[in-house]
Amino acid sequence: QVQLVESGGGLVQAGGSLRLSCAASGSTSSIYNMGWYSRAPGKQREMVAVISREGNTNYASSVKGRFTISRDNAKNTVSLQMNSLKPEDTAVYYCNAVLVAGSVQHYWGQGTQVTVSS
């Protein structure tokens, strides 16, 4: 079992920046990938950025060059630095952790709202 607690988010004007953070607790030694997903109103949840335990990253094309994901394995945290925010980035952002311990298990944070005004 893993618990994920997110912080950050809020309201920002277009062109501004926000930083999301997520702290994991529990069976953290089994965490492989961590990442951020977003769900905009009326849309399905989609991947924003993921990072492996080794630091390999993958970004959605819509955020490449604007968002940066980072991870601190010692502190069991993952962060998402969001720059040059656009109104279309408005969504609830969820932290995700993938555990590999016999089976693959996904865990999710409670979500944090990001609103970008034009």
TORKE-581028 format. One record per residue (C-alpha): residue in one letter; chain; x, y, z. Coordinates in nm, 4 decimals, padded with zeros to 6 digits. Each point is the difference from the previous one (the first is absolute). Example, Ala and Ser with C-alpha at 12.3 -4.5 7.8 and 13.67 -1.06 7.14 Angstrom:
! residues 2
{residu: a chaine: A u: 01.2300 v: -00.4500 w: 00.7800}
{residu: s chaine: A u: 00.1370 v: 00.3440 w: -00.0660}
//
This chain:
! residues 118
{residu: q chaine: A u: 00.0000 v: 00.0000 w: 00.0000}
{residu: v chaine: A u: 00.1130 v: 00.3522 w: -00.0821}
{residu: q chaine: A u: -00.1516 v: 00.3277 w: 00.1064}
{residu: l chaine: A u: 00.0505 v: 00.3095 w: -00.2153}
{residu: v chaine: A u: -00.0481 v: 00.3529 w: 00.1303}
{residu: e chaine: A u: 00.0066 v: 00.2862 w: -00.2473}
{residu: s chaine: A u: 00.0662 v: 00.3671 w: 00.0571}
{residu: g chaine: A u: 00.0163 v: 00.3043 w: -00.2192}
{residu: g chaine: A u: -00.2450 v: 00.0998 w: -00.2662}
{residu: g chaine: A u: -00.2283 v: 00.2999 w: 00.0061}
{residu: l chaine: A u: -00.0948 v: 00.2885 w: -00.2227}
{residu: v chaine: A u: 00.2504 v: 00.1712 w: -00.2292}
{residu: q chaine: A u: -00.0121 v: 00.2279 w: -00.2994}
{residu: a chaine: A u: 00.0997 v: -00.1224 w: -00.3420}
{residu: g chaine: A u: 00.3766 v: 00.0062 w: -00.0377}
{residu: g chaine: A u: 00.0527 v: -00.0596 w: 00.3689}
{residu: s chaine: A u: 00.1535 v: -00.2912 w: 00.1849}
{residu: l chaine: A u: -00.1058 v: -00.2518 w: 00.2614}
{residu: r chaine: A u: 00.1729 v: -00.2869 w: 00.1715}
{residu: l chaine: A u: -00.1734 v: -00.3199 w: 00.1058}
{residu: s chaine: A u: 00.1510 v: -00.2360 w: 00.2518}
{residu: c chaine: A u: -00.0949 v: -00.3489 w: 00.1089}
{residu: a chaine: A u: 00.1309 v: -00.1939 w: 00.2977}
{residu: a chaine: A u: -00.0281 v: -00.3774 w: 00.0151}
{residu: s chaine: A u: -00.0129 v: -00.2108 w: 00.3141}
{residu: g chaine: A u: -00.0479 v: -00.3690 w: 00.0696}
{residu: s chaine: A u: 00.1633 v: -00.2639 w: -00.2189}
{residu: t chaine: A u: 00.2172 v: 00.2539 w: -00.1785}
{residu: s chaine: A u: 00.2838 v: -00.2430 w: -00.0734}
{residu: s chaine: A u: -00.2259 v: -00.1710 w: -00.2547}
{residu: i chaine: A u: -00.0824 v: 00.3186 w: -00.1908}
{residu: y chaine: A u: 00.1295 v: -00.0004 w: -00.3544}
{residu: n chaine: A u: -00.1589 v: 00.2752 w: -00.2089}
{residu: m chaine: A u: -00.1490 v: 00.3182 w: 00.1413}
{residu: g chaine: A u: -00.1807 v: 00.2626 w: -00.1946}
{residu: w chaine: A u: -00.2697 v: 00.2581 w: -00.0472}
{residu: y chaine: A u: -00.3274 v: -00.0347 w: -00.1838}
{residu: s chaine: A u: -00.2662 v: 00.2588 w: -00.0671}
{residu: r chaine: A u: -00.3743 v: -00.0056 w: -00.0454}
{residu: a chaine: A u: -00.1573 v: 00.3047 w: -00.1604}
{residu: p chaine: A u: -00.3745 v: 00.0596 w: 00.0222}
{residu: g chaine: A u: -00.1840 v: -00.2349 w: -00.2337}
{residu: k chaine: A u: 00.3147 v: -00.1881 w: -00.0950}
{residu: q chaine: A u: 00.1653 v: -00.3230 w: 00.0995}
{residu: r chaine: A u: 00.3043 v: -00.0120 w: 00.2214}
{residu: e chaine: A u: 00.3212 v: 00.0196 w: -00.2016}
{residu: m chaine: A u: 00.3690 v: -00.0284 w: 00.0632}
{residu: v chaine: A u: 00.1904 v: 00.3248 w: 00.0504}
{residu: a chaine: A u: 00.3447 v: -00.1246 w: 00.1002}
{residu: v chaine: A u: 00.1527 v: -00.3137 w: 00.1474}
{residu: i chaine: A u: 00.3412 v: -00.0788 w: 00.1418}
{residu: s chaine: A u: 00.1569 v: -00.3347 w: 00.0717}
{residu: r chaine: A u: 00.2029 v: -00.0918 w: 00.3044}
{residu: e chaine: A u: 00.3105 v: 00.0482 w: -00.2149}
{residu: g chaine: A u: -00.1093 v: 00.3468 w: -00.1037}
{residu: n chaine: A u: -00.1215 v: -00.0713 w: -00.3518}
{residu: t chaine: A u: -00.2785 v: 00.2393 w: -00.0903}
{residu: n chaine: A u: -00.2891 v: 00.0122 w: -00.2433}
{residu: y chaine: A u: -00.2209 v: 00.3007 w: -00.0691}
{residu: a chaine: A u: -00.3243 v: 00.0634 w: -00.1791}
{residu: s chaine: A u: 00.0701 v: 00.1917 w: -00.3192}
{residu: s chaine: A u: -00.2161 v: 00.2873 w: 00.1224}
{residu: v chaine: A u: 00.2302 v: 00.0724 w: 00.2953}
{residu: k chaine: A u: 00.3443 v: -00.0724 w: -00.1418}
{residu: g chaine: A u: 00.2310 v: 00.2934 w: 00.0542}
{residu: r chaine: A u: -00.2335 v: 00.1558 w: 00.2572}
{residu: f chaine: A u: -00.0297 v: -00.2590 w: 00.2776}
{residu: t chaine: A u: 00.2786 v: -00.1807 w: 00.1815}
{residu: i chaine: A u: -00.0455 v: -00.3077 w: 00.2151}
{residu: s chaine: A u: 00.2534 v: -00.0872 w: 00.2676}
{residu: r chaine: A u: 00.0317 v: -00.2624 w: 00.2654}
{residu: d chaine: A u: 00.1847 v: -00.0459 w: 00.3273}
{residu: n chaine: A u: 00.0225 v: -00.3714 w: 00.0733}
{residu: a chaine: A u: 00.1493 v: 00.0593 w: 00.3448}
{residu: k chaine: A u: -00.2970 v: 00.2155 w: 00.1029}
{residu: n chaine: A u: -00.2559 v: -00.1957 w: -00.2048}
{residu: t chaine: A u: -00.1250 v: 00.3138 w: -00.1674}
{residu: v chaine: A u: -00.0851 v: 00.1009 w: -00.3540}
{residu: s chaine: A u: -00.0500 v: 00.3548 w: -00.1196}
{residu: l chaine: A u: -00.1330 v: 00.1676 w: -00.3095}
{residu: q chaine: A u: 00.1261 v: 00.3469 w: -00.0875}
{residu: m chaine: A u: -00.2505 v: 00.1600 w: -00.2345}
{residu: n chaine: A u: 00.1121 v: 00.3088 w: -00.1901}
{residu: s chaine: A u: -00.1631 v: 00.2071 w: -00.2737}
{residu: l chaine: A u: -00.3380 v: -00.1251 w: 00.1094}
{residu: k chaine: A u: -00.2915 v: 00.0222 w: -00.2407}
{residu: p chaine: A u: -00.3753 v: 00.0048 w: 00.0657}
{residu: e chaine: A u: -00.0208 v: -00.3446 w: -00.1588}
{residu: d chaine: A u: 00.2214 v: -00.1337 w: 00.2794}
{residu: t chaine: A u: -00.2919 v: 00.0529 w: 00.2385}
{residu: a chaine: A u: -00.0810 v: -00.3361 w: 00.1552}
{residu: v chaine: A u: 00.0159 v: -00.2096 w: 00.3117}
{residu: y chaine: A u: 00.3488 v: -00.1462 w: 00.0230}
{residu: y chaine: A u: 00.0547 v: -00.3404 w: 00.1584}
{residu: c chaine: A u: 00.3208 v: -00.1499 w: 00.1293}
{residu: n chaine: A u: 00.0540 v: -00.3627 w: -00.1001}
{residu: a chaine: A u: 00.2311 v: -00.2711 w: 00.1273}
{residu: v chaine: A u: 00.0516 v: -00.3368 w: -00.1616}
{residu: l chaine: A u: 00.1027 v: -00.2838 w: 00.2281}
{residu: v chaine: A u: 00.1632 v: -00.3132 w: -00.1293}
{residu: a chaine: A u: -00.0149 v: -00.2688 w: 00.2663}
{residu: g chaine: A u: -00.1087 v: -00.3225 w: -00.1636}
{residu: s chaine: A u: -00.2780 v: 00.1880 w: -00.1746}
{residu: v chaine: A u: -00.0235 v: 00.3523 w: -00.1360}
{residu: q chaine: A u: -00.2095 v: 00.2306 w: 00.2157}
{residu: h chaine: A u: -00.0982 v: 00.3614 w: -00.0617}
{residu: y chaine: A u: -00.0558 v: 00.2451 w: 00.2829}
{residu: w chaine: A u: -00.1464 v: 00.3495 w: -00.0292}
{residu: g chaine: A u: 00.0010 v: 00.3175 w: 00.2023}
{residu: q chaine: A u: -00.3164 v: 00.1904 w: 00.0790}
{residu: g chaine: A u: 00.0585 v: 00.2546 w: -00.2756}
{residu: t chaine: A u: 00.0801 v: 00.3693 w: 00.0068}
{residu: q chaine: A u: -00.1708 v: 00.2680 w: -00.2060}
{residu: v chaine: A u: 00.1995 v: 00.2146 w: -00.2409}
{residu: t chaine: A u: -00.1867 v: 00.2903 w: -00.1556}
{residu: v chaine: A u: 00.1616 v: 00.2246 w: -00.2595}
{residu: s chaine: A u: -00.1842 v: 00.3207 w: -00.0809}
{residu: s chaine: A u: 00.0339 v: 00.1776 w: -00.3314}
//
